[in-house]
Amino acid sequence: MKKGQERAKSEKNTGTVIRIMIIIAFVLFVILITRMAISYYSSIVKKDLAYEGRLVDQINISGLVLYEYDSYEEILNHSLIKTSKEGSRAGVNSLIGSLADIDNPLYKELEDVNKQILIMQQLYQINTGVLSKDIELIDMQIKNNLLTLSSLLNENRIADAVEQKKNIDSLHEYKMDLMSGNNQRQLQIDSLYIRQNELRQAMASDVTDIFCVNSGYVTYNMHNGQQNHTYVSMSSLYPEDIKANITIDQAYQDSTVIKVATSKKFHIATVLSSADAARIKDIKGLKIYVNTSGLDFEVEITNIIIGNSAEGETVVFFETDNMLSSLVSIGRFDGLLIIKEYTGLKIPISAIHNYKYMAFQQTKIALIKGISVKFVDIDVLYSDDTYAIVEDSDDIYSFKAYDYYILEPDKVSDGDVIN
């Protein structure tokens, strides 16, 4: 009897050990499967960190600058001597140029003196009377000139780049002079003015001065076909006509040597696809970034006028009342129409689940929460061909900077384990 009890107890202990071993084996199996799953999914999916970024809704454009102007003509055997800074605003009766007889022996010296005055006026025009403010403005001008220098180098315009570098060096010297209390630059300008007056008096009747009839912005840059570069002349034209004017490539042959823009508002004429024209016609806050002829500046648009359409294209006129002193010098330009800037989480469009169907399905991002995948609702604010700016719209889970997300969401499912 006692042996039977011992045998039964032994069998019971053996069964317990077997059950424990089975449980341990099962646990190990689960761990193994889990590790295999983690290893598998980690090998087939790619992930990345989310970062803040920016995308710009923009359109490449070419355009014409349009404005009303007074013109001043050349005189036979005379050459223009510029007396105003390009783009400066001149009042009524202001001296804006002189036509000097090129046969006068003093002509060449007068021309050189005027060039030096204009260069020094442009470089050393900053004089607010407050030293700290002057230095701040000089630093800003140096920064802008460096940007222009970069553009000139990118366009391989070496000669212009060398001149721009000289201007930057002169601004640095001007800044050092101001900080040290040296007024040598002003003395140089004063001496040039004295010599200019002496030469003008000596040349007497061989110099014809040009005075501004109506106030406006002065330009010495002439463009072929400029007599038609007004809104009145172009408002009824069709896309092909505008494009022909933009691409015209002929040397200027007219007799005008000075223009004074009298318009209080300028227009920029361009051609857009009819779809883009319809999209932007009611948008406020548009800007045009001009990058041409070594100039880089931004123009704020105050009004949009839709012109004629043909064959899927539309003429658009952008009205502006700012940056006129820069625009006046330009006939044709290349640039960007800046519609809107978007900031937020920037991710590849390939990482957005349902991106192709977002018009009628909720877009999602596959996030890594702990060791598993969680699909979180997001809204696409703007996208281009490669990236999108998004924000989370999920009621439970958030999507924020430095979260890990799956680059190929179609390869995983909600709840998948990821290392």
C-alpha positions in Angstrom: 0.0 0.0 0.0 2.8 2.3 1.0 4.7 1.5 -2.2 1.6 2.3 -4.3 1.2 5.7 -2.6 4.9 6.5 -3.3 4.5 5.5 -6.9 1.4 7.7 -7.3 3.2 10.6 -5.7 6.2 10.1 -7.9 3.9 10.0 -11.0 2.2 13.2 -9.8 5.5 15.0 -9.4 6.6 13.8 -12.8 3.4 15.2 -14.3 3.9 18.5 -12.6 7.4 18.8 -13.9 6.3 17.9 -17.4 3.5 20.6 -17.2 6.0 23.1 -16.0 8.4 22.2 -18.7 5.6 22.5 -21.3 4.7 26.0 -19.9 8.3 27.0 -20.0 8.7 25.7 -23.6 5.5 27.6 -24.6 6.8 30.8 -23.1 10.1 30.3 -24.8 8.3 29.6 -28.0 6.2 32.8 -27.7 9.4 34.8 -27.0 11.0 33.2 -30.0 8.1 33.9 -32.2 7.9 37.5 -30.9 11.6 38.0 -31.5 11.3 36.5 -35.0 8.3 38.8 -35.7 10.2 41.8 -34.4 13.2 40.8 -36.5 11.1 40.3 -39.5 9.2 43.5 -39.4 12.3 45.5 -38.4 13.9 44.1 -41.6 11.1 45.0 -44.0 10.1 48.4 -42.7 11.9 51.6 -42.8 11.4 54.3 -40.2 12.4 57.9 -39.7 12.1 60.8 -37.2 9.5 63.5 -37.7 10.9 67.1 -38.0 9.4 70.5 -38.3 9.8 71.9 -41.8 8.5 74.4 -44.4 7.0 74.1 -47.9 6.1 77.0 -50.2 3.2 76.9 -52.6 4.8 78.8 -55.5 4.8 79.1 -59.3 7.7 79.9 -61.6 6.9 83.0 -63.7 8.3 85.3 -66.2 6.8 88.8 -66.4 6.9 92.4 -67.6 6.9 95.5 -65.3 4.4 98.0 -66.5 4.1 101.7 -65.6 3.4 105.1 -67.0 6.4 107.3 -67.5 7.9 110.6 -68.8 10.7 110.1 -71.3 13.7 112.3 -72.0 15.4 112.1 -75.4 19.0 112.1 -76.5 20.7 115.0 -78.4 22.9 114.3 -81.5 26.6 114.0 -80.7 25.9 114.3 -77.0 26.2 111.6 -74.3 24.2 111.2 -71.2 25.8 111.9 -67.8 23.8 110.3 -65.0 23.2 112.6 -62.1 20.8 110.6 -60.0 21.0 107.2 -58.4 19.2 104.4 -60.4 15.8 103.9 -59.0 15.8 107.1 -56.8 12.8 109.3 -56.5 13.1 112.7 -58.1 10.9 115.7 -57.3 9.7 118.3 -59.8 12.6 120.3 -61.3 15.2 117.9 -59.9 18.3 117.5 -62.1 18.2 113.9 -63.4 20.9 114.0 -66.1 23.0 116.1 -68.4 23.7 115.7 -72.1 27.3 116.6 -72.7 29.0 117.2 -76.1 31.4 114.3 -76.6 33.7 116.5 -78.6 34.4 118.8 -75.7 37.9 118.0 -74.2 36.5 118.1 -70.7 33.7 115.6 -71.4 35.6 112.5 -70.4 36.7 114.0 -67.0 33.1 115.2 -66.3 31.8 111.7 -67.0 34.4 110.1 -64.7 33.7 112.6 -61.9 29.9 111.9 -62.1 30.5 108.2 -62.0 32.6 108.5 -58.9 29.9 110.7 -57.2 27.1 108.2 -58.0 29.2 105.3 -56.7 30.0 107.1 -53.5 26.5 108.3 -53.0 25.2 104.7 -53.4 27.8 103.3 -51.0 27.8 106.1 -48.4 24.2 107.2 -48.5 23.5 106.0 -45.0 23.7 109.0 -42.7 20.9 109.0 -40.1 22.9 111.1 -37.6 22.8 108.2 -35.1 26.0 106.1 -35.2 24.6 102.9 -33.9 21.7 103.1 -36.4 24.1 103.8 -39.3 26.2 100.8 -38.4 23.1 98.6 -38.2 22.0 99.8 -41.7 25.4 99.3 -43.2 25.5 95.7 -41.8 22.1 95.1 -43.5 23.4 96.5 -46.8 26.5 94.4 -46.6 24.3 91.3 -46.0 22.1 92.2 -49.0 25.1 92.8 -51.2 26.6 89.4 -50.2 23.3 87.8 -51.4 23.6 89.7 -54.7 27.2 88.6 -55.0 26.2 85.0 -54.6 23.5 85.4 -57.3 26.1 87.0 -59.7 28.5 84.1 -59.1 25.8 81.5 -59.7 25.0 83.3 -63.0 28.8 83.3 -63.8 28.7 87.1 -64.2 32.3 87.4 -63.0 32.9 91.1 -64.0 29.7 92.2 -62.1 30.7 90.0 -59.2 34.1 91.7 -59.0 32.4 95.1 -58.9 30.0 93.9 -56.2 32.9 92.7 -54.1 34.5 96.1 -54.4 31.3 97.7 -53.1 31.2 95.3 -50.2 34.8 96.2 -49.3 34.0 99.9 -49.5 31.0 99.4 -47.2 33.3 97.7 -44.7 35.8 100.6 -44.9 32.9 103.1 -44.5 31.8 101.2 -41.3 35.3 101.3 -39.9 35.5 105.0 -40.7 32.3 105.7 -38.9 33.4 103.7 -35.9 36.7 105.5 -35.7 35.3 109.0 -36.3 37.1 109.4 -39.7 35.2 111.7 -42.1 37.5 111.1 -45.1 34.7 109.7 -47.2 32.6 112.8 -46.9 35.6 115.0 -47.7 36.1 113.0 -50.9 32.5 113.4 -52.0 32.6 117.2 -51.3 35.8 117.5 -53.4 34.1 115.6 -56.3 31.1 118.0 -56.2 33.4 121.0 -56.3 35.2 119.6 -59.4 31.9 118.7 -61.0 30.7 122.3 -60.8 34.0 123.6 -62.1 33.8 121.3 -65.2 30.1 122.1 -65.9 30.9 125.8 -65.8 33.9 125.4 -68.1 31.9 123.4 -70.6 29.1 125.9 -70.5 26.9 125.6 -73.6 28.2 122.1 -74.4 26.2 120.7 -71.4 22.4 120.5 -71.5 20.8 119.7 -68.2 17.7 117.6 -67.9 15.2 118.5 -65.2 12.3 116.4 -64.0 8.9 117.6 -65.2 6.8 115.4 -63.0 8.0 113.6 -59.8 8.7 109.9 -60.0 11.3 107.1 -60.0 14.3 107.6 -62.2 15.8 104.9 -64.4 18.5 104.9 -67.0 17.8 101.3 -68.1 16.0 101.2 -71.4 14.3 98.1 -72.9 13.1 97.3 -76.4 9.4 97.7 -76.8 9.2 99.8 -73.6 6.7 102.2 -75.2 4.1 99.5 -74.8 5.0 98.5 -71.3 2.0 100.1 -69.7 -1.2 98.5 -68.3 -3.3 100.5 -70.7 -1.4 99.1 -73.7 -1.4 95.5 -72.5 -4.7 95.1 -70.6 -6.5 93.8 -73.7 -3.7 91.4 -75.0 -3.9 87.6 -75.0 -1.5 85.1 -73.6 0.5 84.7 -76.8 0.9 88.5 -77.1 2.2 88.8 -73.6 4.6 85.8 -74.0 5.9 87.4 -77.2 6.7 90.6 -75.4 8.4 88.8 -72.6 10.6 86.7 -74.9 11.5 89.5 -77.3 15.2 89.6 -77.8 16.3 92.7 -79.7 18.7 95.4 -78.8 17.2 98.7 -77.7 17.2 101.2 -80.6 15.0 104.1 -79.4 16.2 107.7 -78.5 15.0 107.8 -74.9 17.9 108.0 -72.4 16.0 108.7 -69.2 12.6 107.6 -67.9 10.8 108.9 -64.9 8.0 106.5 -63.7 5.0 108.6 -62.7 2.6 105.8 -61.8 1.8 105.5 -58.1 1.1 101.8 -58.7 2.9 99.5 -61.0 1.6 96.4 -62.7 3.3 93.1 -63.4 2.1 91.2 -66.4 2.5 87.4 -66.7 0.8 84.3 -68.1 -0.4 81.5 -65.9 -2.3 78.3 -66.6 -6.0 79.0 -66.4 -6.3 76.6 -63.5 -3.6 78.5 -61.5 -5.2 81.9 -62.4 -8.5 80.7 -61.1 -6.8 79.3 -58.0 -5.0 82.5 -57.0 -7.5 85.2 -58.1 -9.0 85.8 -54.7 -6.0 85.0 -52.5 -4.7 87.8 -50.3 -1.1 88.3 -49.4 0.5 87.1 -52.6 4.2 88.0 -53.2 6.5 87.9 -56.1 10.1 87.1 -55.6 12.3 88.7 -58.3 15.6 87.1 -59.1 17.1 88.6 -62.2 19.9 90.9 -63.4 21.7 90.5 -60.1 18.6 91.8 -58.2 16.9 89.8 -55.4 13.8 91.3 -53.7 10.3 90.6 -52.8 7.2 92.5 -54.0 3.9 92.4 -52.1 0.8 92.3 -54.3 -2.1 94.6 -53.5 -4.5 93.6 -56.3 -5.0 90.9 -58.9 -6.5 91.5 -62.3 -7.5 88.6 -64.5 -7.0 89.3 -68.2 -7.9 87.4 -71.4 -7.6 83.6 -71.8 -6.8 81.3 -74.6 -5.9 77.6 -75.0 -5.8 76.9 -71.3 -3.7 80.0 -70.4 -4.7 83.3 -68.8 -3.1 86.7 -68.6 -2.8 88.0 -65.1 -1.8 91.5 -63.9 -0.5 91.9 -60.4 -0.8 95.4 -59.0 1.7 96.7 -56.4 2.6 99.9 -54.6 5.9 98.8 -53.0 9.5 98.1 -54.2 8.8 100.6 -57.1 12.4 101.9 -56.8 13.7 98.4 -57.7 11.0 97.5 -60.2 11.4 100.7 -62.3 14.8 99.4 -63.5 13.4 96.1 -64.8 11.7 95.4 -68.1 11.5 91.6 -68.2 12.2 89.4 -65.2 12.1 85.8 -64.0 10.9 85.0 -60.5 8.5 83.1 -58.3 4.9 83.8 -57.4 4.7 83.0 -53.7 1.2 81.9 -52.9 1.5 80.7 -49.3 4.1 79.3 -47.0 3.3 76.3 -44.8 5.1 75.2 -41.7 4.6 72.1 -39.6 5.6 68.4 -39.6 7.3 67.7 -42.9 7.2 64.1 -44.1 7.5 62.3 -47.5 4.1 61.8 -49.2 5.1 58.1 -49.5 4.8 57.9 -45.7 1.1 59.0 -45.8 -1.5 56.2 -45.8 -4.4 56.9 -48.2 -2.5 59.9 -49.7 -3.8 59.1 -53.2 -7.3 58.9 -51.9 -7.3 61.8 -49.4 -10.2 63.5 -51.2 -12.6 60.8 -49.8 -10.6 58.8 -47.2 -8.9 59.8 -44.0 -5.1 60.2 -44.3 -3.0 58.4 -41.6 0.6 58.1 -40.4 2.0 54.8 -39.1 3.7 55.7 -35.8 5.8 53.5 -33.6 4.3 53.6 -30.2 6.4 51.5 -27.8 7.2 48.4 -29.9 4.1 48.4 -32.0 2.6 50.2 -34.9 -0.3 52.6 -34.4 -2.1 54.3 -37.3 -2.9 57.9 -36.3 -5.2 60.3 -38.2 -3.5 63.3 -39.8 -4.5 66.2 -42.1 -2.4 67.2 -45.1 -2.0 71.0 -45.1 0.0 71.2 -48.3 2.1 68.9 -50.4 4.3 68.9 -53.5 5.6 66.0 -55.6 7.8 64.8 -52.8 6.9 66.1 -49.3 3.9 67.2 -47.3 3.2 69.5 -44.3 0.9 67.7 -42.0 -0.7 68.0 -38.5 -2.3 65.3 -36.4 -6.1 65.2 -36.2 -6.5 62.0 -34.1 -8.7 62.2 -31.0 -6.6 59.8 -29.0 -3.0 59.7 -30.3 -0.8 62.6 -31.2 1.9 63.0 -33.9 4.6 65.4 -33.0 8.3 66.3 -33.8 10.8 63.5 -33.1 8.2 60.7 -33.2 9.2 57.7 -35.2 7.1 56.9 -38.2 7.0 54.2 -40.9 8.2 55.3 -44.3 6.2 52.6 -46.1 2.9 52.3 -44.2 1.4 49.8 -46.7 3.9 47.2 -45.5 2.6 47.2 -41.9 -0.8 46.9 -40.1 -2.1 48.4 -36.9 -0.6 46.6 -33.9 2.4 45.0 -35.7 5.4 44.7 -33.4 8.4 46.8 -34.5 11.9 46.9 -32.9 
